[in-house]
Amino acid sequence: MATILSAQNDSKTGAERYVYRFGGGVSDGGAGDRNLLGGKGANLAEMASIGLPVPPGFTISTEMCTRYYEDGAVFPDSLKAEVADGIAHIEGITAKVFGDAANPLLVSVRSGARASMPGMMDTVLNLGLNDQTVEGLAEGSGDARFAWDSYRRFIQMYSDVVLELDHGSFEEALEIAKEDHGYSLDTELSADDLKALVTTYKGLVEQQWGKPFPQDVHEQLWGAVGAVFGSWQSERAKVYRRLNDIPASWGTAVNVQAMVFGNMGDTSATGVAFTRDPSKGDRAYYGEFLINAQGEDVVAGIRTPQYLTKAAREEAGAKAASMEEAMPEVYAQLAKVFDLLETHYRDMQDIEFTVQEGKLWMLQTRSGKRTAKAALKIAVDMANEGLIDQTEAILRVDPLALDQLLHPTLDPDAPRDVIAKGLPASPGAASGIVVFDAETAEQRAERGDSVILVRIETSPEDIHGMHAARGILTARGGMTSHAAVVARGMGRPCVSGAGTLAIDAKGKTLRVSGREFKEGDVITIDGSTGEVMAGEVATVQPELAGDFGTLMVWADEGRRLKVRANAETPLDCKTARDFGAEGVGLCRTEHMFFEAGRITAVRQMILAEKEAGRRAALDKLLPEQRADFAAIFEIMAGLPVTIRLLDPPLHEFLPHEEAEFQEVANATGLTVEALRQRASELHEFNPMLGHRGCRLGVTYPEIYEMQARAIFEAAVEVAEKTGEAPIPEVMIPLVATRRELELMKAVVDAAAKAVFEEKGRTLDYLVGTMIELPRAALKAGEIAEVGEFFSFGTNDLTQTTLGVSRDDAARFLGVYVEKGIYAKDPFVSLDVEGVGELIEIAAERGRRTRPNIKLGICGEHGGDPASIAFCEQTGLDYVSASPYRVPIARLAAAQAALRAKK
């Protein structure tokens, strides 16, 4: 492959090459050229090279997209010559001529990025038609209706995509034409009807654009190529890239390909298919097709498609014949292609095809978007079938997608008020308020509402609202419509094609079966059954067995990093242990202080001016803390539990309301005025960098003394009760110097010694610190002389390193990511170059002092796969994540370890 391309480049006297041909026995690229040709272009070349029926064409590379933007949306002269050669390649194979009035070549112009972005970028079909070539197409095909239908489609699509005219006005003209003749379907329009509609469309173009519709086919081509490149920077594409971590620098390729027609009568069709069920993962062909249609008709949801297989049709209770029944010979060819492609690519494929007068053509193949449930089943099944090995199966599943499986589903025994039924387009269930547009969905979700986005059909412009919504409901569209494909990729439940719904998007109402639902009313959708229900339906917890259990066993065998949980309540600890946590990596003791039964004692302790007053309050808190820790140790018996001593600034606990001050006054015997004066003295201008963390312990050591005593009393109690000793790891927060840790360790050790003498029993324990300040990272060698473990508190380490407040950053971080200042939000995915380097320095210096020091992270980054990969690379011992992220961290840790071995 490299040799071929090198020779071809040399033949162009060193000029950079941007056009790569495929079809007719020629393949200038292949599956390995995804970065250069995009996923679609690489796969078209690959399919052509293995002998599949691919319409000939050429790909303009992603490198041209980058240059196009760098040069101010201008094409170099050299590209025009290359494209002319590409058109000549297609003409030579099809025996048709681009722009020829008697024998016209028509082409499609499609996008194709490295990563699949379904529906996000632009496509133009039937390009090359004008007032002369449409007559040649009618004559050559012997079907005037088909020719004029193709021309009206082209004008409509080109006007929308390239000229950016009002799409709705063309749809309205089409509906008026059907109404005038009493038709309900587009296919009922005659050749004369369509010819008249073309005249109407051209009038709309001149009215809105100020110029006639372009008749020069070369002008059409360059307009379409520019529009496809331009769509890479469309708002919907930007949103999709941000949601799926696709870099803007990748660019898109453009694929120009000879048209084949699924709208040439009843022996022609178009369809979308998957080699396995993308919702459940079953090994069964899954897809839809339409007779006498073009590809956009299937995915746009404008017409309700028919099923691919007889079994799927019968299961759905549909009447229209499946492809297996209507076109048995072509279906048999298609089934063989499915098997060939899945074996060749060793993955479930998403395929687009067209049948033109009984002949099958393959337009695309790519690894199909799938739900987490399907991803697990497909990976495990393919490993068991010998198609891939266990390592590949582990690497195939996106760890973040597991989140779809870890949350409740609808209770099968709960009452359901079913108001409609559609297609089960993306599994899972969701309840929420009805909204009718993407903007409202986003706004209400930001306010904390659970939202169900209800649309007649979704379009790529709805991407931000679909992401914000808990679930998606559409009146039109099939299982392969835009809504279905995008929802599955996002892990959102979706019910599509619920045809009994009457949706008034402008009036913001939904009517069905004589009932009306307005914006703000609550409904529930079940994407696994297609049911739509009024009100909220009860849920049940998931069962994580079957394929999930199998893959996690394989993952645990492959990972090195331990996975713990950030948890401080018995429920969180039990959830975490059920999800496979190997201990607690962060127990935040301050969360316990806020409980209603003890907040008064906490405030009494804080507002006391003397040690005696503080100790009196702490004596009330000791049994409460001991019970807290005992409950955790019992659930985590035999596993390490890292307990962070009191960390937040004291102002967070102070009373604010009059009644709260009075409550503390009653408990202490002090006046409200005296307490207000004390609260004023404790006021801080920048409390997050103020009197908090170990600074509290240094100034008020009795606080940490009480907490340490509670920890060790609870640990001994649980060891005696269960026979399995817990392993307390006492963590001192916000340490910046060796001396701070030395002082606090002395307090903890003294408490441990006292408890062990009183109880007549000792336990193993560790005292360490949270590294969350740049100075602590740099002086880690000294701090490790005292500390027996480091836990990197990456939330605060990110704040203190970047000088960015996590609470306020949302106002500008989105712009920073968009402008490439940060690749990702640094509070979501670790800033490896900055914060990461401090972690590497601390790890290296800490180990130099104490070779067996235990190292982990406990910030939110502990559940982020990219951050976990960094932890593996740095050689940390464990990550700690929120309970529901423990399985995600287990799988991500396995993938990081396996990739490190490759």
N, C-alpha and C positions, 0 to 999 in steps of 0.2 A: 504493500500500500504506500509506504513512505517513498519507495523508489519510483513508483508510478507518478506520484505527485511531484517529486523532485524533477523528474524528466519533463513533465508538463510545464512546470514553472520555468525550467531552463529554456524551453521552446519559446517562451514569451520574453526572451532576452532579459531575464532578471526581473521583469515587472511583477509586482505582487498580484497573486491570483485571488479572485473573489467568487468565481462561478464554477460549480461542480455538477456534472451531468449524471443522470441515471436513466435506466430503461433501454430497451432495444439491444441488449447484450453489452451495454456500457455501464460501469459503476465507478465513478471517480472517487467514491468514498465508501464508508461502511459503518458498522455499528460502533466501532471504536472512535469515530470522528464526531462524537456528540458535541464536544466543546466548539468545534469549528462549524459544523453543519446544523447544530441544534438537534434535538431528539427526533423530530419528524424527518428532517433531511437525511440524517444518518440511517434511520430505519428504512426509509424509502430506498436508499442505495443498497442497503443490506438485503431487503426483500427482492429487489431486482437481481442481485448477485446470486441468490439461491433459486432463481427461476420462477418466482411467483409473478402473476399477471399484474404488473404495475404500469399505469399509464406513464409514458416517458416525460421527462422534465429536467429541470435543473434547480440547484439551490444556490442562492446568494448568501455567502457566509456571514456568521456573527461578527467577524472582523470588519466587514463592510458597515454593519450597523454602528459599531464604535466609531469608525471613520466618518460616517454620515453625520453623527452628532458633533464630532470634533470640527468638521468642516462647515458647520452652519447649515445643515440639511441640504447639502449639495452633493451630487454624484460626480465622481471623477470621470473624465472622458474615457479612460481605459475600461471602465465598467460597461459603457455602452457597447463597445466592440465585443466584450465577453458575453453580454446578454444577447447580442445579435447572433453569436455563435450558438448560444443555448437554444434560441428560437429555431435556428437552422437544424439543430439536432432533433428537436421535436418534429419539425416539418418533414425531415427525412424519414422518420419512422412511421408517421401517421399518413404520409402522402397528402397532407393538407398544407395550405399556405396561409400564414398570418395576414389578415387583411384582404385576402382574395375574395372578390365578390361572388365567384362561382363555387369555390371549394374552400370555405374559410376554416382556419384552425382557431378553435376557441381554447382558452386556458383558464385555470384557476390560479389565484395568487393567495397564498396562505402563509401565516407566521409559523414559527417553530423554534422555541427557545430550548436551551439545554434541559431545563426542568419543565415538566408538563404544567401548563397554565390554562386549563380548559375554559374556553369562552372568554378569556381575558383580552385577547388581541384580535386584530381584524382579519377578515377573509373576504375576497371578492371572487365570485363564480361567473362563468359565461363571458369572460372578458374577451373582446375581439368582435363583439356584435355592434353593428351600426345599421343605418337604413338600407345599405346595399347588402351586407353580409347576411342579414336576417333572411333576405330573399334566397340567397344561395343555400343557406341552411335548410330552408323549407323545401327547396327543390331537391337538394341532395338527400335529405332524409325521407322525402315523400310525405312529410307530416307538417303541414303549415301550422297547426295548432301548437305542436311542440316548439317550433321555431319562435313563434310570437310569445309563447309562455316564457321561453328562455330569455328573450329580449326584455320583456317587462320585469322579470326577476333581476336581470343585470342592471337595468336603469335604477330600480329601487335600491339595490344593494350598493351600487357605485355612488349613488346620490347620498346615501347614509354614511358610508365608510370614507369615501374620498372627498366628496364635496361638502360633507357635514351639514346636509340639509335636514329639514324636519321629517324624521322617519314616519311620524304619525300621520302626516298629510297624505302620504302614499298609501298607507294602510286604510285610511278613510276613503280614498278614491277607489280602492279595491272593493271595500265593503259596499260602497254606493253602487258600483257596477254589478255586483251580485244581487243586491236588493232590486235594482231596476229590472232585472231579468227573472227575479223570483228564485234565484239559486241559493243554496246553503253552502256548497263546496266550491273551492277554486277550480277543481277539475271539471266542473260543469260549464265553465266559460268556453265558448267556441273560438276558433281562430279569428273570426271577425270581431268578436267581443274583445279579445286580447289585443288586436290591432288598434282598436279604438282606445283601449286602456293605455297602450304605449303612447298614443298621441296626447292623452291626458297627462301622463307622467312627464313627457317632454315639456309640456306647458308648465307644469309645476317647477321643473328645473329652471326654465327661463325666467319664471316669475321670482323664484327665490334666490337664484344664483346670478341673475342678470345677464346670462350668456346661454346659448343653446347647449344641449347635451353634447359632449365631445364625440366627434365622429372619427377622428384619427385614432386608429387602434394602438399606435405607439405612444401617443399622448395618454391613452387609457392605461396602458401598461405601466408607464413611469409614475403616473398618478397613484396607481394601486400599490406599487412597490414602496413609494414614499409614505403612503398611508399606513402600510403594515409596519414599517420601521417606526413611524410616528406613534403608533399605538403602544409601542414599548414604554413610552413615557406618559400614557394615559393615566388618569386618576385611578381607574379600576385596576390597571396593571400594577401601579405603585402600591396600592393597598394589598393586592394579592401577594406581591413580592415581600412586603413587610410582614405579612401574616405567616409566610412560609419560608422566611429567611433566604430569599433568592437575591443575590447581589445585583444591583443595577448595572454594574460593569460588564455583566455577561452579554447583554444584548440579545437580539433575536435574529434568526436567519429568516430568509424569505424563500418559499418554495413555489416555483412556477411550473405548472404541470398541465399536460393535455387534458381537456375536459372529457369525461365520460358521463353519459346521461342516464339517470334513473327515471327521467320523466318522459320517456319515449313510448308510453302506452303500457298495456297490461303485462308485457313480457319484460318490463324494466322495473327496477326498484332500487332503493337505497336503504342502508341500515347501519346500526352501531351494535357491536357485540363484544362480550367478554368471554374468555375461555373458561372462566369459573364465575360463580355467583359473587359479585363484589360486595354484597351485603352480608351474606352468611358464610361464604367461602366454599360452598358445596361444589363438588366436581361435576358441574352441569353447565352446558352452554346457556348463556344468559344474554338476552338482547332483544332488540326491536327492529322492525323494518316497515317501510311504507312502499306500496306499489305505486308506480307513476309519480315519483316525487324526487326532489333533490335533497342532499344531505342536511341542509339547514332546516328542512321541514321536520326532521326527526328530533334534532337536539333543541330546537327553539320552542318546542311544545305547542306549536300553532295547530298542528293536527295530531290527533291521538293515534299513536302507532300500533301496529299489530305485533303479536309475540313471534319469536323466532322458532320456538319448538312447540310441538303439539302438546307435550306434557305441561309446559308453562301455561299455554292457553287454557287447557282443561282445568288446571289448578286454580286459575283466576276466574273461571266461569265465563270467559270471553267467547263471543260468537264468531268474530272475523277470523278467517283461516290463518293459521300460522304459516311461516315461510316453508317449514318442513312439509306442509300439506299443499300449499299453493304453487311452490316451485321446487318439487322434490329433487330434481336432478342438480340444480344449482346449489341447493342446500347441502346435498351430499358432497359436492366439491368444496363448499365452504367449511364443512366439518373437517375434511382432510387438512385444509389450510390451518384451521384452528390448532389441530394436533401438531402439525409441523412447526408452527410458530412458537407454541408453548415449549416444545422440546428444544427448539433452537435457542430461544432466549432464556429458558429455564425459569420462567416466571409467568404469572397470569397476565394475559395480553388484552388490551382494549383496542378493538379493531374497527375501522370504518371501511365499508365496502359499497360498491355500486354494481348493479346488474344492468347492462345495456343490451336490450333485445336478446336476452338469454345468455349473455356472456358475463362471467364474473370478473370484476376488477378490484384489486386491493389498493385502497387509498391511504391507509395509515395503520401502523401498529405501534403500540407503546405499552410500557408496564402500566397496568390499570390502577386507578385510584380505588381504594378499598377501605372498608371500616376496620376498626381494630380487631373486632371479632373475626372478620374474614381474613385479615392479615395473619392472625395467629393460626387459624385453621389451615390456610394455604401453606404457610411456612412449615408447619408440623406435618401436614399430609405430603408435601413435596419431599421432605426429608425421609419420611417413611416409604415413599415410592422410589427413593433412590435418585430422584432428579437433582437434588442438592444434598449437601451434607449438613450435619447439625450446626456447624459453625456458620454456614451460610444462612441457615434458618434463623439463628439468633440475630444475625446482622440485618435480616430482611425486615424486621418489625421495628417501626418507629417507637422508641420508648414513650414519647409524649402522647402517642395515640392510645396507650393503655389507659389513659385517664377516662376514656369513654367507657371502660369496663368496670371502673372502680367505684361507680356511684349508683345510687338506687335506681330500680326500674319499677314500672307500675305493678301494684299488687294484683295478682290474678283474681283474688277473691273480693277486691274492693268494688263497690257499686259503680257502674259506668252509665252515664247518660249519653249514649252514642247518637250524634246528630247527623253524621255523614261518614262515608267510607271512600277512601281514595287508594292510591297505589302505595305499598310500603317501600318508599324510595330510599330511605336511610334509617337504620334501626336505632332503637333507643326511644325514650319517652320524655316529654317535657310539658310542664304546665306554665302558663303565663298569660299576661294581658295581651289582647289582640291589638296589633298596630298594622297599618296598611302601607307604610313606605319606609325605606331604608333609613332616612334621616331621623324619623321619629323613633325607630327601633334603637338607633345609636344613642339618641338623647335620653330616652327612658332607661336604657340599660346603664348609662353613666350615672343615673340617679339611683341605681340599685334595684330597679324593677326587673323581674323575669318577663321576657317578651317572646311572643310568638309572631313572627312576620308572616302576614297573610297577603298573598299576591295572586292576581289572575295567572301570571307566569312571571318568573324572575328573569332578569337580564343581567349581564355582567356588571352594569352600573350599580346593582344592589349588593355588591360584594361586602361593603362595610356594614350594611344592615344585617346581612346573613351572619356575619361574624359576631355581631353584638347580640343577636337573638339566641334564645335557648332552643328554638325549633322553627321549622319553616313549613308553611302550608300553601299549596297552590291549587287553583281550580283546573289548570290545564297542564299538559306535559306528561311525559312517560317516565319510565325507570331510567332512561338515559338522557333525560332533559338536563338543561343547565342546572336547575335547582337540585336535582338528584345527585349529579356528579359532584358539584361543589360541596353540597351538604355532607356527602360521604367522606370527602377529603378532609373536611373540617371536624368531622365527628358530631355534626348536629343532626338530631332526628328530623326526618322530612317525610311528609305525606304529600304526594303530587297527584295531579289529575283527578281531584275530587270534584267531578263534573256537576254535582247537584248544588254546589255553592254558587250563590249569586253575590258577587263581590262588587261593591261600589266604592272604588278607591277614593274618589273625590268626596263622596258623602260620608266616607269612613264607616260603612256598615257592611255587615255580612248577613245574608238571609239564606236560610235553609229550612225546608220542611215547615214553612209557616212561622219560623222563629227568627228573631232579629238579634244580632250581637253588634254592639258598638265598640268603638275604640275604647280600651280600658277594661272591657269585660274579660273574664278569665275563661280560657278553654284549655284542653289537654289534647295533645296528639301522641299517637303511638306509631312510630315509624317502622315498627316490626310487623304490625297488623294492618296499617293504613286507616285505623279508626280515628275519628275526630269526636271529642267529647266536650260537653258543656261543663264548666266548673273545673275544680282541681280534683285529681284522683290520687288516692294514697299510694305510697311506694313501698318497696321491700329492698333489703340489702342484697348486693350481688353475691353469687356463689362463684368463687374463683377456682374452679376445678377444670377438668377436661384439658383442652388444648393449652389454656393458660397455665395450668399446673405443670403440664409436660414441658412447655418452653421454659418456664422459670426454673425447673430442675436442671435443664441443660444450661441455662444462663448461670446458675449458681456454681455449677461445675467449672465454668469458664472464667469466673471473675476472681480477682485478687482483693480488691477493695472490700472492706466490710461496709455494711449499710446499717446505720442507726436511725432513730427518729427524734425529731424535735417534739417533745410531748411533756405535759405537766399535769394532766388529769387522768384518772383511771380509764375513762373511755378512750382518750387518745392513745394511751399506752396499750390498751387491749387491741384497738384497731391496728396499731402499728405492728404489734406482735403477730396478729392474724395475717398481716401482709408480709411477714417474714423479716421484720426488723431484728437486728442482732444486738439490741440494747438501746439506751437513750443517749443521744449525743448532746442534747441541750434540754434541760429542765429549767424553765424560767421561774424562779421562786417568787418574783414580784407578782405574777398573775394570781398567786394564792392570797396575796395580801389584800387584794381588792374585794374579796368576798364580803358580803354584807355583814356577816357575823363577826368579822375581825377588823374591818376598816377603822372603827373607832379606836381600837387599841393601837393600830398602826399610827394613826394621827396623834394619839396621846404620846406615843414614843417620839415622834418627830418634833412635836411642839414642846416637849419637856426641855427645860433649860439646863438641868443637871443630870448626871449619870444615874442617880438614884431613881429619878422619875422615869428615865428611859428603861432601866432594868425592871421596874414595876410593870411597865406596859409589856415589855418583852416576855416576862414570866407568864402573862396571859396568852401570848402568841405561841409559846413553846409547845404545849400539847397539840395545838392545831397543826403546826408545822410537822411535828412528829407523825401525826396521823396521815398527813399528806404524803410524806416520804414512805411510810410503811405501805400504803396502798400501791404506790409505784413499785417499790422493791418486791412486793409479793407477785405482781404481774410479771416483772422482769427478773424473777429469781434466777440466779446463776449467770446473769448477763451484766455488763458494765452499765452504770447509770451516771452520766455526767450532770452534776447539779451546779448551776451557776448561782452564786450568792448574790444578794440584792444588788441590782445594777442601776435602775432608773433614777433620775434626779428626784429629790424629795418633794419638789413642788407638785409632782404628779399625784401625790397622795393627799395634798393639803385640801381642807374644806373650802368651798366657794360660797355655798348658800348659808343664810342666817341659821337655818335649822341645823345644819351640819356643825357649825361653830358651837351652837348651844349644846349639842350632843356631846362634843368633846369637853366642853366646860363642865357639864354634869358629871362626866367620868373622872375629871382631874381635880375638880374643886376650884379651878381658876376661873377668872371672869372672861367673858367673851372679848372684852377690850384687850385684856392681856394676851389672849390667844391671837387676836388680830395683829397686835404689835409684833408678836413672835413670828407670825406668818410673813409679815412685811420684812423682817430681818432676814428671813430665809429666801426672799425673792431673788431670782437670778435673771440676768439679761440674756444669757445664752446657755440655758440649762443643759443642752445636749453635750456641751463641752465644759460643764461646770462641776458641781459637787455631786458626783455620781460614781458608780462602780467602786473600785477599791479605795477611792478617796473617802467614801462613806466609812469603809472599814478602818481606815487609818485614823480618822477623826472620832469615830464612834465604834471602837472594836467590839463592844458588847453586842452589837447587831450581828456581826459575823459569828461571834462566839455562840449566841443563841441558835443560829441556823446550823452551825457545825454540830452542836450538841444534839439537836433534833435529828440530824442526818444519822449520827452514829447510834443513838438510842433506837431509832427505827430499824437500822440495819441489823443490830444485834437481836431485836425483837423478831424480825422476819427470819433471821438465820435459825433461831431457836424454834420458831413455829413451823417452818417448812423443811428444815434440815438442809437447805440450800442457801449458802451465804451470798447475798448480793455483793456487788463490787462497786462501792461508791467512788466516784471521781469528783473531787471538790474543785470547782473552777472559780478562780478569782478574776473578776472582770476588769477591763480597762486599765490593765497594768502598763506602765510606760518605762518603769525602772526595775532593776533587780531588787533594790531595797524595799519597794512597795510589796513585792511578792514575798520577800523574806519575812517582813513583819506579819503579813496575813497568814502565811504558812505556819508561823509560830502559834498564832491564835487557834488555827484549825488543829494542829498537832496537840496542843494543850487540851482542847476539848475532847479529842479522841482518847488521849491518855486517861483523862478523868472518867469518861464513860466506860472504858475498858476495865479500869480498876473497880468501878462500882459494880459492873455486871459480871466481872470475873471471866471475861471472854474477849479475845481480840479478833480483828478482821483485817484483811488486806484492804488498803485504800490508797488512792493517789491524790496528790495536790498539784494542780497545774494552773494554767492561765489561758484566758482568751486573748489571742493576738488580734487587736483591732485598731491599733495605732501605728503609724509608720515608724515611730521611734522604737516601739517594741519589736517590730520586724527587724530593724537594723541592729538592735542590741540583743537579738535572740540568743547569741552565744553566752552572754552574761546571765540572762534570765534563766536559761536552761541549767545553770549551776544550782538553781533552787527548784524550778518547775519540773515536774515529772511527765507532764504532757502539755502540748499546745493544741488548742482548738481555735482555728481561724474564724473569727466572727466577721465574715465577709460583707455583711450589711454595713456595719460601722467602719470597717477597714476601707470600703469603697467610699463612704462619705468623707472620711478624714483624709484619704489620699487625693480624691478628686476635688475636695472642698465643695461638695454638692450635697445639699440637704435632700434626703430621700423623700421627705414629705412634700417638698415644694418643687421637685425636679420635673414632675409631670407636665408643668407648664411649658417647658422648653426642650425636654429631652427628645420628644418626637421630631422636632425640627433638626436637632443635632444628628439624629440617626439618618434623617432624610438627606441631610447635606454631607453625610459621610464623615462627620467629626468622630462619631463612635459607630462601629459596625452594628452594634445592638445596644439596647438599653443596658447600661452597666449594672443596674440593680436586678436585672433578669438573668443576664448571662455575664459571667465574670470578665472584667477588663484584664485580659491575660497580659497585655503589654505593660500595663502600669501596676495595678494591684497584684496581678499574677507574679510579676518580678519580685515584689516584696515578699510574697509567700515563698517563692523559690529561695530567696536570700535567707529568710527566717528558718526554713527547713534545713538548708545546708549548714548554717551556723549553729542551729540548735543541735543537730546530729553530731557536729564536730565536737561539741562539749559533752553531750550525753548520747552516745550511739544508739541506745535503745529507747529514746524518747518516743512517745506515742503522738502521732500527728493526725489531725482530722479537720474538717470544716463543718460549721453548723449554721452558716447563714442560709438564706433562701436559695443560694446557688447550689446547695447540696442536692437539690432535686432537678437541676438543669443538666441535660445530657452533655452539652458542650463544656460546661464547667467541670463535670465529672471526668470527662476525657483529660482535661488539664490536671486534675488531681491524680489520675492514674499516671500520667507522664511525669509528674513531680514526685511520685512515690509516696504519697500520703497513705495512711493506714486505713482511714475510713472517711465516709461522708455521712452527714446527718441531714435528713429531709423531713418535711411534714408527713404525717402518717399516710395520707393518700398518695404521696409521691414515693413511698418506699419501693413498691414494685417497679416504678419508672427508674429509680436509682439503681436497683438490682440489675435490670436489663442494660441500662446505660453503662454500668460498671463492667459488665461482661463484654459488651461491644468494645469498650475502650481497651480492655485487656487483650481481646482477640485481634483487634487492629494493630496493637503494639507488636504483636508477634509476627504479623505479615511482612 
